[in-house]
Amino acid sequence: MIFSLDGRLSVCADLVRPNTKLVDVGTDHAYLPIRLAVDKKIASAIASDIRQKPLAAGLENIRKYGCEDIVSVRLCSGLDGISPDEADDIVMAGMGGELIVKILENAPWVKSAEKRLILQPMTKAHVIRSYLYENGFSILSETPCTAAGKYYTVICSEYTGEQIDYSESDLYIGKLNNNNINARKYIHFILKKLKNQRLGLAHSNSDTVAIDRVIEDIQQKFGDDYNDNNS
Ligand SMILES: C[S@@+](CC[C@H](N)C(=O)[O-])C[C@H]1O[C@@H](n2cnc3c(N)ncnc32)[C@H](O)[C@@H]1O
């Protein structure tokens, strides 16, 4: 029997376009490409990782589920060992936001309207949004999700070349809106983190003007649900 993907990876899987050439960067056990191959959703996949050990586990799984004809493994850092014609949809899940941005910066060819980026940061999603807004990418959607009791977002993005104006709340909340329970939980989670950061700054007598502005912008945009008593 085939395994199920967790909340993060199943959102990523839903965002992969049918019959695509997929690259799953930082694949670890290769669960995402295997699941998509077994479900016959993709044309091909490269499961890549910077470390040999996770890649060996990935290869073992690929053989176990009989999808060697669709999924291959590649030992490389980020997109360094991938050529543009091997990738339509690129997933980067389970990594920090700063690392994801570094990988994108090192592969200028991702700036193509034909490529789709599906990004699920474990931390610092705002760093990714900032990179996307500043570099001509449009955020098509953000899907909140939970895994192991924690809240995450999956950012789906494509290159348009257009510069986009954004506010502080766009950086921290992105395209999420509070019409769904997971989005509301995610927004509360982000606000709590920002408020803790603010407390840290205040305790060390550092300037809190910038972070105050972010918190106020989010509270104004999303309303009473997110005032001091509720977040
Ligand atoms: C926590 S796992 C995430 C696995 C899977 N993508 C998921 O979301 O469940 C992160 C993986 O990224 C790999 N990794 C870290 N830095 C990398 C890089 N620069 N290029 C490719 N893979 C990297 C690690 O070796 C590890 O296997």
The ligand as an ORCA input file, in Angstrom:
! r2SCAN-3c Opt
* xyz 0 1
  C      13.747     18.500      6.307
  S      14.170     17.755      4.780
  C      12.691     18.058      3.855
  C      12.284     16.831      3.086
  C      11.030     16.996      2.233
  N      11.237     17.958      1.167
  C       9.859     17.418      3.094
  O       9.396     18.565      2.968
  O       9.398     16.613      3.906
  C      15.290     18.907      4.077
  C      16.194     18.249      3.012
  O      16.839     19.287      2.288
  C      18.161     18.857      1.994
  N      18.953     20.060      1.680
  C      19.457     20.980      2.530
  N      20.115     21.928      1.861
  C      20.024     21.618      0.539
  C      20.480     22.214     -0.657
  N      21.212     23.336     -0.662
  N      20.213     21.610     -1.829
  C      19.480     20.465     -1.862
  N      19.009     19.851     -0.754
  C      19.275     20.423      0.429
  C      18.575     18.099      3.233
  O      19.650     17.226      2.969
  C      17.284     17.369      3.608
  O      17.217     16.086      3.054
*
